[in-house]
């Protein structure tokens, strides 16, 4: 009979407690997405209902704010991913003047507090006479997302084996063909990871957005202004959909990787 070991049980028990602590806010969001609406607040539990899921846009402006966040996230992610990938390739593969300085400056948005970045950008837009709106939000998000894309893709570029690309050139492939048929596919895992991170950062951002959004509302900004009276249940529904969607994406990717490893093992 095995003796109970407190040392062996400590790590699993602490891990479970930490996991529960991390998941409690998410569980609360999902639970209150089924809360029956009575009045304007959504702070206390009133009863179980599916009405909020059947009428997601029932709360004023919630779907508009959510749509703005999706639009900003997609556009800023697309632009930041393309520019960041090109910058990462240039920093790893080429030698040019001020290369080290450029590499250092790219870390500045990551190291600078968001309130400083937001205020600085707001001042620049004000000085240039640019009207704040969806365009200024996208420009601000592109600025700080590029840094994260460069860091993620740069590590992937550095890990590539140049011999594979040289083999393609030896087989008379043009530089265009080598890039799109060899280099880009090998970079794709890093690029996809960087894009997902960029979208998550953009969708979740509040501080920089609040400085540069003007009258335009995004989902985090909507949540902040609504929090005083209790976040509407429809906002909880949309947040639950985002979480469930992200969870399903992770599960699908893991299943695909498992099946790929099984096929490789059987080959």
N, C-alpha and C positions, 0 to 999 in steps of 0.2 A: 504493500500500500504506500502510495506516494505521500510524502509529508508536504504540507502547505508551506510555501516559501513566500514570505512577505516581500522579499527583494524582487522575485520574479513577477509577482502580481502588481507591484507598484507602477511600473511603466504602462501596462495595459489599462489599469484603472484610471490613472491620470490622463491617458490618451482619450479614453471614453468621456471623462468629465470635460476635458477641453473641447472635444468634438460636440458634445451636447451644448456647451456654452456658446460655441460658434454658430450652431444651427438654431438656437432658440429664437433669435430675431427673425430669421427666415421663416421658421414655423409660425411665429406670431403674424407675419405679413400674410402668409397663406391662409391662416385661420380667419383673420379679420376680412379677407376677401369674400368670405361667406357670411359676414355679419349683416343682419337685417338693419336696414336704414331707418332711423327714427330721428327726425330733425336733421341738423347739418353735421353734427359731430359723429366721429367713429372711434371714440375712445373706449367706451364700455360695451360689453357684449350684450346684444339685444335679442339674439336668436339666429338660428341657422336658416339660410336662404340661398337659392341659386340665381336670384334675380340680378345680382351684380354681374355675374358671368354672362347672363343673357342680354344685358344692356351695359356693355363695357363703357360706352361713351355717355352714360347717364349723368356723370358729374360734369359741370360746365368746364370747358377748355382742357379737360384731361387728355383727350385724344389728340387735340391740336398740339399740346406740349409734347406728348409722346412722339407724334409724327415729326416734330421739329428735331427732337433728339436723334431719331433714326436718320433723318436727312443729313444732319450735321455729322453724325458718326460715320455714315457711309461715304460722304464726299471727302471729309477730312482724312479718313483712313485710306481711301483710294489714292489721293494726292500724296499723302505722307509716305505711303508704302512705296510708290513709284520713285519719288525723290530720294527717300531714305535708302532704298536698295541701290540706286545709282551712286549715291554718295559713299555707301559702304564699300562697293566694288572699287571705286576710285581710291579710297583711303588704303585699302589692302593691296591692290594690284599695281598702283602707279606711284611714282615718286615725283613730287612737285614742290615748289617753293611754298612755305608756310603750311605744309601738310600737318605738322605737329600742332600748330596753332589752331587750324581748322578742327582737328580731332578734339582738342581741348575745349574749344568754344562750343562744340556740339553737346558737351556734358553740362553746360551752363543752365539750360532750361530745366534739367533734371535736378540740379543742386539748388536752384533758386526757389525760395518759397512762392507758392502760387499767388499769394496776395500781392507780392512784389511784381510778379509777371503780369497779373491782371491789371494792376494799377498803372504799370508802365505802358502796356498796350493801350489802355483806355486813354492815357495822356497823348500817345502818338496819334490815335484816331481823332482825338479832339483837336490836336494841333493841325492835322492835315485836313480838317473839316469833313471827315468821313462820317456819314450817318450810321449810327449803330443799328445793327439788325442781324439777320441771319448770316449775311456775308461776313461781318466782322467776327462773329462767333466761329465760323468756319476757318477764317484766316488765323485766329488765335489758336484753335485746336490743331491746325496743321503745324504751327510753329512748335508746340511742345511735343506733338506726336512723332515728329521726324527724329528727334533725339533717341527715342525708344526703339524706333525701327532701325536706325543706324547701328545701335548697340547690338540688337538681336541678329541682324543680318550680317554684320561685320564678323561676328564669331563664326557664323556658318561659312562665309567666304574664306576665312583663314584656315578652315578645316578641309577645304577641297584639295584634291590631289591634282596638281597641274598636268600630270602625265596623261590623265584621261582626255583633257582638252588638246594636248599635243598629239595624241593618237588620232583625234578627229581631224586635225589639220594635216597630219601625215596621209590621211585618206582623202585628201583634196577637198575637204569641206571648207566653205568660205567662213570668214569671221562671223557673219550673220548666222549661218547654220550652226556653227560651234556654240554660239551663245544660246540660241533658242532651242537647240536639240540636246545639248550636253550641259552647259553651265546652268541655265535657268531651271531645268528639272532637278538638278542637284541642290540648287538653292531654295527650291520651293518649300520644303518643310520649315526652314527658317523664315521665309517670307510670309507664309501662312500664319505661323506663330506670332510674328511681329504685327501682322494685320489684325489678328484677334486681340492682341494686347492693346493696340492703338484704338480699336473700336471700343473696347471696354473702358479705357481711360477717357475717351471722348464722351461716351454716353453717360459716364458717371460724374463728369466734372461739373462743379457748381461755382467755385470761387472765381476762376478766370471768366467763366460764362457770365456770371452776375455783373462783372465789371464792364463787359463788352457786348451785352445783349440788347441794351436799350429796352424797348417795350416788348420784345419777343420773349416768349416763355419756353423753356425747355422742361423736360420731365423732372430733373433734380430741382430746378428753380420752382416749379409748380409744387413739388412736395414740401419744399422749405416754406413757402408762403401759406400752404394749407395746414402745416403742422400745428399751428396755434389752436385750431379748432378740431384737430383730428384729421388725419389723412383720409380722403374719401375712399370708400371700399373699392370703387372702380380703379383707383390708383394702385391699390393692393392687388387687384386682379391683373393689371398690366405688369406689375413687378413680379407676380407669381409666374406669369407666362414667360417672361424673360428668364427667370431662374430655371423653370422646367425645360425651356428650350435649350439653354446652355448645358443643363445636365444631360439631356438626351443627346446633344452633340458630342459630349465627352464619352458617353456610353457607346455611341455608334463608332467613334474613332477607335476606342479601345477594342471593340469587337472586330473591326476591320484589321487592326494590327495583330490581334490574336489569330485570326484566320490566315493572315499572311504568313505569320511565323509557323503555323501548322503546315501550310503548303510547302514552305521552304524546307521544313524538317522532313517531310515525306518525299521531297524530290531527290 
